[in-house]
Amino acid sequence: QVQLVESGGGLVQAGGSLRLSCAASGRTFSRYAMAWFRQAPGKEREFVATINWSGGSTYYADSVKGRFTISRDNAKNTVYLQMNSLKPEDTAVYYCATRRYYSDTYHETDISDYWGQGTQVTVSS
């Protein structure tokens, strides 16, 4: 069992930055690939970024590539999402999730067994 708790969301102006954190319970955190997803009102949950167990491999959705950076600290059981150059279209609830395996090509939600409660990010224009 893994419990995930996100933090770091808030209101920011377009062009600003935020860093989201996802703290995990349990000693098995380092075994999991991790990912960030987001869900805007009236839209489906969408993939944002993923990272393998060691942090050595990452992959991003085209919409955030070059602006967002995913990272992890296994000693702290935490995964991060640094978000720069934020746009109003980045407004959403952001969720972290475990992944059964790391993949550059498969980004569906069905291989995520554990999810956080989400943190709201609002970008004003």
Disulfide bonds with the S-S distance in Angstrom:
Cys22-Cys96 1.94
